[in-house]
Amino acid sequence: MYEATLRITGHSAYADATAGTSATIELWCNRHCDLLHVTEEAAAEVEARVEGTVGVRERLRSRGETVLVTEDCLRDHEGDLIESVLDRHGCLLLYPLEYQGGDKVCRVLSLSAGALTDCFHDLVEAGAPVTVEAKREIDAVRPRSPLLDPHGVVPDLTDRQSAVLRYAHENGYYEIPRGVTTAEIADAVGVERRTAEEHLRRAENKLVDSLVDVVA
């Protein structure tokens, strides 16, 4: 299997939304609307540009990340040049698509190197300003990072809080019935029982404070 990374200049409203900024948009298409993940840099400016073209139905901001649900699908406003070319040659488009610096960046998979070459030539003939950033043979497809980075949500714990929490979890403290007592946790990490309980409670409070607005 082969993978190519294609960069297309000036081919999308989302590309235009990132032009002149350091922001990046990741796009997941859902046919009737798009799900956009926007990096912190210039997120407000990018959102305003998207609002003026495709429209924004809903937004979620969490610790430096912005996720937008658009009013329409980008395909309702633009053609699907690259998608139709890929279909013609039996290639696959890997989501998310990425927009940065006024360009659209696509990862494409194919069973043959020749099909990727044919796709590139068809795009050039169609007038798309496209360049190949990378092309390689692969034996695995690695996914992109999660939509909302968990490291941006999970708080920093002290070393002792982490040790107590990890031991408690790995030894069944949160199971029903509990597999370990706070006294046993204290012995394992080398502290007094009351100290272990305090570390555990502080770690739990930090986690709940960080996650409650996301899950509740």
Residue frames as qw, qx, qy, qz and C-alpha x, y, z in Angstrom:
[[0.000, 0.889, 0.457, 0.000, 0.00, 0.00, 0.00],
 [0.443, 0.218, 0.021, 0.869, 1.17, 3.53, -0.73],
 [0.163, -0.836, -0.420, 0.313, 0.53, 6.88, 0.94],
 [0.388, 0.364, 0.145, 0.834, 0.96, 10.35, -0.52],
 [0.140, -0.698, -0.394, 0.582, 0.53, 13.75, 1.07],
 [0.328, 0.525, 0.435, 0.654, -0.79, 16.32, -1.40],
 [0.128, -0.537, -0.279, 0.786, -0.86, 20.08, -0.86],
 [0.245, 0.610, 0.576, 0.486, -3.40, 22.07, -2.90],
 [0.186, -0.201, -0.171, 0.946, -3.23, 25.85, -2.84],
 [0.279, 0.195, -0.005, -0.940, -6.36, 28.03, -2.81],
 [0.305, -0.107, -0.841, -0.434, -8.92, 25.28, -3.24],
 [0.401, -0.513, -0.757, 0.045, -11.29, 25.77, -0.31],
 [0.274, -0.818, -0.086, -0.498, -13.09, 28.26, 1.90],
 [0.800, -0.588, -0.025, 0.120, -11.41, 26.54, 4.83],
 [0.723, 0.101, 0.048, 0.681, -8.01, 27.07, 3.24],
 [0.115, 0.672, 0.108, 0.724, -8.88, 30.74, 2.83],
 [0.575, -0.773, -0.152, -0.218, -9.89, 30.84, 6.50],
 [0.806, -0.446, 0.042, 0.387, -6.34, 29.93, 7.52],
 [0.589, 0.556, 0.069, 0.583, -4.59, 32.23, 5.04],
 [0.104, 0.695, -0.204, 0.681, -2.25, 34.68, 6.72],
 [0.645, -0.614, 0.235, -0.390, -2.60, 32.96, 10.12],
 [0.085, 0.434, -0.885, 0.142, -0.71, 30.28, 12.05],
 [0.697, -0.032, 0.475, -0.537, -3.93, 28.34, 12.65],
 [0.124, 0.125, -0.931, -0.321, -4.69, 24.83, 11.42],
 [0.730, 0.030, 0.146, -0.667, -8.12, 23.37, 10.65],
 [0.086, -0.083, 0.987, 0.110, -8.78, 19.63, 10.71],
 [0.594, 0.115, -0.123, -0.787, -11.94, 18.60, 8.85],
 [0.226, 0.113, 0.967, -0.027, -14.22, 15.59, 9.21],
 [0.375, 0.013, -0.374, -0.848, -16.97, 15.67, 6.57],
 [0.308, 0.190, 0.858, -0.365, -20.44, 14.36, 7.53],
 [0.175, 0.396, 0.751, 0.499, -22.13, 15.13, 4.19],
 [0.110, -0.835, -0.491, -0.223, -24.77, 17.43, 5.73],
 [0.225, -0.960, 0.139, -0.096, -22.26, 19.43, 7.81],
 [0.648, 0.432, -0.478, 0.406, -18.60, 19.49, 8.75],
 [0.706, -0.685, -0.086, 0.154, -16.81, 18.99, 12.05],
 [0.467, 0.715, -0.246, 0.458, -13.82, 21.29, 12.35],
 [0.719, -0.560, -0.143, 0.387, -11.04, 21.22, 14.91],
 [0.305, 0.857, -0.079, 0.407, -9.21, 24.55, 15.03],
 [0.660, -0.076, -0.392, 0.637, -5.93, 25.11, 16.85],
 [0.299, -0.740, -0.364, 0.481, -5.67, 27.86, 19.41],
 [0.283, -0.276, 0.237, 0.888, -3.66, 30.22, 17.19],
 [0.217, 0.125, -0.299, -0.921, -6.05, 32.74, 15.57],
 [0.067, 0.317, 0.946, -0.013, -9.03, 30.49, 16.33],
 [0.189, 0.660, 0.446, -0.574, -11.41, 33.46, 16.70],
 [0.200, 0.560, -0.364, -0.717, -10.35, 34.89, 13.34],
 [0.070, 0.070, -0.928, -0.360, -10.70, 31.52, 11.62],
 [0.127, 0.452, 0.842, -0.265, -14.12, 30.98, 13.18],
 [0.239, 0.659, 0.161, -0.695, -15.33, 34.37, 11.93],
 [0.199, 0.412, -0.627, -0.631, -14.21, 33.51, 8.39],
 [0.027, -0.133, -0.982, -0.128, -15.94, 30.13, 8.49],
 [0.181, 0.551, 0.620, -0.529, -19.09, 31.80, 9.86],
 [0.270, 0.626, -0.095, -0.725, -19.12, 34.08, 6.83],
 [0.290, 0.328, -0.745, -0.504, -18.84, 31.27, 4.27],
 [0.402, -0.112, -0.897, -0.148, -20.19, 27.88, 5.40],
 [0.560, -0.566, -0.072, -0.601, -21.75, 29.06, 8.66],
 [0.197, 0.204, -0.843, 0.457, -21.31, 27.84, 12.24],
 [0.621, -0.453, -0.485, -0.418, -24.10, 25.95, 14.00],
 [0.766, -0.640, -0.058, -0.014, -22.36, 25.04, 17.25],
 [0.386, 0.665, -0.501, 0.398, -18.99, 25.56, 18.90],
 [0.846, -0.508, -0.135, 0.089, -17.09, 23.92, 21.75],
 [0.274, 0.751, -0.443, 0.405, -14.05, 25.43, 23.42],
 [0.876, -0.481, -0.034, 0.013, -11.98, 23.45, 25.87],
 [0.647, -0.601, 0.291, 0.368, -8.54, 24.38, 27.21],
 [0.139, -0.598, 0.498, 0.612, -7.09, 25.97, 24.11],
 [0.177, 0.087, 0.868, 0.456, -8.99, 23.95, 21.51],
 [0.472, 0.331, 0.122, -0.808, -12.00, 24.93, 19.41],
 [0.235, 0.179, 0.920, 0.258, -14.39, 22.52, 17.70],
 [0.374, 0.297, -0.035, -0.878, -16.95, 23.88, 15.23],
 [0.412, 0.364, 0.832, 0.072, -20.02, 22.22, 13.75],
 [0.005, 0.128, -0.338, -0.932, -20.86, 24.01, 10.51],
 [0.564, 0.351, 0.273, -0.696, -24.29, 24.91, 9.15],
 [0.821, 0.490, -0.099, -0.276, -23.62, 23.28, 5.78],
 [0.857, -0.101, 0.346, 0.369, -21.23, 20.82, 4.23],
 [0.158, -0.603, 0.375, 0.686, -18.39, 22.46, 2.35],
 [0.294, 0.119, 0.819, 0.478, -19.42, 20.42, -0.69],
 [0.204, 0.773, 0.594, -0.092, -22.65, 22.43, -0.87],
 [0.012, 0.927, -0.037, -0.373, -20.55, 25.51, -1.56],
 [0.051, 0.674, -0.644, -0.357, -17.70, 24.02, -3.58],
 [0.825, 0.281, -0.414, -0.262, -17.03, 21.12, -5.87],
 [0.828, -0.418, 0.374, -0.016, -15.37, 17.85, -4.91],
 [0.503, 0.726, -0.448, -0.135, -12.44, 17.95, -7.33],
 [0.020, 0.512, -0.850, 0.127, -10.03, 15.74, -5.43],
 [0.619, -0.008, 0.687, -0.380, -12.71, 13.28, -4.32],
 [0.807, 0.497, 0.095, -0.304, -13.87, 12.63, -7.88],
 [0.427, 0.677, -0.599, -0.027, -10.29, 12.15, -9.08],
 [0.241, -0.373, 0.854, -0.271, -9.55, 9.70, -6.27],
 [0.761, 0.191, 0.477, -0.397, -12.72, 7.75, -7.02],
 [0.710, 0.617, -0.221, -0.258, -11.68, 7.44, -10.64],
 [0.447, 0.550, -0.692, 0.136, -8.41, 5.80, -9.67],
 [0.835, -0.295, -0.464, -0.033, -9.63, 3.75, -6.71],
 [0.376, 0.251, -0.511, 0.731, -7.71, 5.77, -4.12],
 [0.464, -0.675, -0.567, 0.084, -8.81, 6.61, -0.59],
 [0.031, 0.695, -0.154, 0.702, -8.87, 9.97, 1.18],
 [0.552, -0.259, -0.658, 0.442, -7.77, 9.79, 4.81],
 [0.263, -0.830, -0.134, -0.473, -9.57, 12.06, 7.26],
 [0.133, 0.866, 0.302, -0.376, -9.10, 14.50, 8.76],
 [0.529, 0.635, 0.140, 0.545, -8.26, 16.82, 5.90],
 [0.480, -0.562, -0.174, 0.651, -6.00, 19.63, 7.03],
 [0.302, 0.851, 0.196, 0.383, -5.98, 23.31, 6.11],
 [0.564, -0.626, -0.027, 0.538, -3.05, 25.56, 6.93],
 [0.272, -0.476, 0.290, 0.784, -1.57, 28.77, 5.57],
 [0.475, 0.534, -0.138, -0.685, -4.13, 29.03, 2.79],
 [0.348, 0.309, -0.827, -0.315, -3.54, 25.45, 1.57],
 [0.899, -0.130, 0.086, -0.409, -5.46, 22.18, 1.70],
 [0.040, 0.497, -0.866, 0.029, -3.37, 19.17, 2.77],
 [0.901, 0.006, -0.033, -0.433, -4.65, 15.66, 2.00],
 [0.299, -0.374, 0.877, 0.034, -3.38, 12.21, 2.86],
 [0.783, 0.311, -0.219, -0.493, -4.20, 9.70, 0.13],
 [0.562, -0.274, 0.781, -0.003, -3.94, 5.89, 0.15],
 [0.719, 0.455, -0.309, -0.425, -3.62, 3.61, -2.85],
 [0.941, -0.120, 0.315, 0.033, -2.86, -0.04, -3.55],
 [0.783, 0.271, 0.216, 0.517, -0.36, 0.98, -6.23],
 [0.323, -0.491, 0.076, 0.805, 2.18, 3.75, -6.70],
 [0.179, 0.188, 0.605, 0.752, 0.98, 4.17, -10.27],
 [0.124, -0.737, -0.640, -0.178, -2.55, 5.10, -9.20],
 [0.328, -0.763, -0.192, 0.522, -1.19, 7.88, -6.99],
 [0.301, -0.235, 0.402, 0.832, 0.85, 9.19, -9.91],
 [0.057, 0.447, 0.705, 0.548, -2.23, 9.12, -12.15],
 [0.217, -0.817, -0.508, 0.167, -4.23, 11.05, -9.53],
 [0.335, -0.600, 0.055, 0.724, -1.57, 13.71, -9.37],
 [0.207, 0.006, 0.568, 0.797, -1.47, 14.12, -13.16],
 [0.050, -0.632, -0.709, -0.310, -5.29, 14.37, -13.34],
 [0.275, -0.810, -0.338, 0.393, -5.32, 17.08, -10.68],
 [0.299, -0.416, 0.279, 0.813, -2.66, 19.04, -12.53],
 [0.115, 0.248, 0.694, 0.667, -4.58, 18.70, -15.81],
 [0.153, -0.751, -0.637, -0.079, -7.72, 19.95, -14.03],
 [0.120, 0.749, -0.019, 0.652, -5.86, 23.11, -13.07],
 [0.686, -0.717, -0.125, -0.003, -5.34, 22.36, -9.38],
 [0.209, 0.779, -0.491, 0.329, -2.14, 23.96, -8.01],
 [0.920, -0.373, 0.049, -0.109, -0.97, 20.73, -6.35],
 [0.255, 0.651, -0.695, 0.169, 2.38, 19.54, -5.06],
 [0.893, -0.189, -0.408, 0.010, 3.43, 16.20, -3.58],
 [0.288, -0.812, 0.399, -0.314, 4.88, 16.71, -0.10],
 [0.337, -0.402, 0.845, -0.108, 5.58, 13.04, 0.56],
 [0.857, 0.194, -0.269, -0.394, 5.09, 9.65, -1.05],
 [0.096, -0.461, 0.863, -0.184, 5.99, 6.31, 0.49],
 [0.661, -0.105, -0.708, -0.227, 5.16, 2.64, 0.76],
 [0.384, -0.429, 0.492, -0.653, 3.55, 1.74, 4.08],
 [0.405, -0.072, -0.911, -0.021, 2.58, -1.35, 6.04],
 [0.211, -0.548, -0.711, 0.387, 0.30, 0.39, 8.58],
 [0.014, -0.673, -0.264, -0.690, -1.99, 3.41, 8.74],
 [0.339, -0.231, -0.569, 0.713, -1.48, 5.54, 11.83],
 [0.075, -0.830, -0.529, -0.157, -4.43, 7.65, 12.99],
 [0.129, 0.604, -0.137, 0.775, -4.19, 11.32, 13.81],
 [0.088, 0.015, -0.669, 0.738, -4.45, 12.62, 17.35],
 [0.007, -0.585, -0.794, 0.165, -7.87, 12.69, 19.06],
 [0.075, 0.764, 0.375, 0.519, -10.24, 15.54, 18.26],
 [0.338, -0.870, 0.144, -0.328, -9.83, 16.92, 21.76],
 [0.505, 0.414, -0.660, 0.370, -6.38, 16.23, 23.13],
 [0.731, -0.549, -0.406, -0.007, -6.80, 14.40, 26.47],
 [0.611, -0.121, -0.279, 0.731, -3.57, 15.97, 27.70],
 [0.002, 0.357, 0.047, 0.933, -5.27, 19.33, 27.38],
 [0.616, -0.523, -0.288, -0.514, -8.07, 18.16, 29.68],
 [0.833, -0.351, -0.372, 0.210, -6.32, 16.01, 32.29],
 [0.204, -0.946, 0.183, -0.170, -4.71, 18.13, 35.04],
 [0.454, 0.489, -0.646, 0.372, -1.18, 17.85, 36.33],
 [0.816, -0.551, -0.137, -0.105, -0.89, 15.67, 39.42],
 [0.211, -0.771, 0.593, -0.099, 2.03, 15.59, 41.80],
 [0.409, 0.334, -0.848, -0.043, 4.26, 12.50, 41.68],
 [0.125, -0.025, 0.870, -0.476, 2.79, 11.25, 44.96],
 [0.605, 0.300, 0.273, -0.685, -0.80, 11.85, 43.80],
 [0.643, 0.419, -0.501, -0.399, -0.08, 9.97, 40.58],
 [0.233, 0.261, -0.924, 0.153, 1.51, 7.07, 42.43],
 [0.317, 0.100, 0.737, -0.589, -1.38, 6.72, 44.89],
 [0.652, 0.385, 0.057, -0.651, -4.02, 7.03, 42.16],
 [0.554, 0.408, -0.667, -0.285, -2.31, 4.53, 39.87],
 [0.082, 0.145, -0.948, 0.270, -1.85, 1.94, 42.63],
 [0.455, 0.204, 0.552, -0.668, -5.46, 2.38, 43.72],
 [0.682, 0.422, -0.166, -0.574, -6.75, 1.89, 40.18],
 [0.486, 0.395, -0.766, -0.142, -4.50, -1.05, 39.31],
 [0.130, 0.069, -0.928, 0.343, -5.39, -2.89, 42.51],
 [0.267, -0.449, -0.813, -0.259, -9.16, -2.58, 42.37],
 [0.072, -0.235, -0.491, 0.836, -9.86, 0.34, 44.70],
 [0.369, 0.204, -0.069, -0.904, -12.56, 1.62, 42.34],
 [0.408, -0.085, -0.837, -0.354, -14.16, -1.77, 41.79],
 [0.629, -0.288, 0.246, -0.679, -17.23, -3.09, 43.62],
 [0.550, -0.819, -0.068, 0.144, -16.37, -4.54, 46.09],
 [0.098, 0.908, -0.407, 0.024, -13.06, -2.75, 46.51],
 [0.925, 0.168, -0.289, 0.182, -9.97, -4.85, 45.95],
 [0.564, 0.114, -0.378, 0.726, -7.70, -2.81, 48.19],
 [0.331, -0.847, -0.379, 0.172, -8.04, -0.51, 51.21],
 [0.152, 0.936, -0.152, 0.279, -6.51, 2.91, 51.74],
 [0.616, -0.671, 0.412, 0.027, -4.32, 1.36, 54.45],
 [0.847, 0.052, 0.427, 0.313, -2.91, -1.11, 51.91],
 [0.487, 0.795, 0.106, 0.346, -2.39, 1.69, 49.40],
 [0.233, -0.928, 0.257, -0.136, -0.51, 3.66, 52.05],
 [0.766, -0.411, 0.462, 0.179, 1.75, 0.67, 52.83],
 [0.795, 0.379, 0.345, 0.324, 2.47, 0.15, 49.14],
 [0.385, 0.796, 0.032, 0.466, 3.58, 3.73, 48.48],
 [0.606, -0.022, -0.411, 0.680, 5.25, 4.23, 51.85],
 [0.111, -0.391, 0.119, -0.906, 3.09, 6.86, 53.55],
 [0.208, 0.126, 0.740, -0.627, 0.63, 7.05, 56.42],
 [0.174, 0.493, 0.843, 0.129, -2.96, 5.99, 55.70],
 [0.073, 0.837, 0.354, -0.411, -4.32, 9.51, 56.27],
 [0.082, -0.602, 0.406, 0.683, -1.68, 10.93, 53.90],
 [0.177, 0.067, 0.869, 0.458, -2.57, 8.39, 51.22],
 [0.144, 0.678, 0.715, -0.087, -6.24, 9.28, 51.56],
 [0.015, 0.816, 0.056, -0.575, -5.43, 12.98, 51.22],
 [0.118, -0.374, 0.646, 0.655, -3.34, 12.38, 48.08],
 [0.167, 0.306, 0.898, 0.270, -6.09, 10.24, 46.60],
 [0.104, 0.783, 0.545, -0.279, -8.80, 12.78, 47.38],
 [0.024, -0.728, 0.180, 0.661, -6.78, 15.65, 45.91],
 [0.136, -0.160, 0.789, 0.577, -6.09, 13.69, 42.74],
 [0.144, 0.510, 0.844, 0.088, -9.78, 12.78, 42.39],
 [0.058, 0.814, 0.317, -0.483, -10.83, 16.40, 42.92],
 [0.063, -0.546, 0.441, 0.710, -8.45, 17.62, 40.21],
 [0.122, 0.077, 0.882, 0.448, -9.74, 15.03, 37.75],
 [0.103, 0.661, 0.736, -0.106, -13.41, 15.76, 38.46],
 [0.008, 0.776, 0.093, -0.624, -12.88, 19.51, 38.21],
 [0.067, -0.409, 0.599, 0.686, -11.23, 19.08, 34.81],
 [0.013, 0.104, 0.912, 0.396, -13.72, 16.64, 33.33],
 [0.197, 0.494, 0.724, -0.440, -17.11, 17.67, 34.70],
 [0.315, 0.632, -0.001, -0.708, -17.70, 20.36, 32.08],
 [0.205, 0.344, -0.760, -0.513, -16.81, 17.94, 29.29],
 [0.190, -0.096, -0.970, -0.118, -18.87, 14.90, 30.34],
 [0.009, -0.489, -0.759, 0.429, -21.72, 16.36, 32.39]]
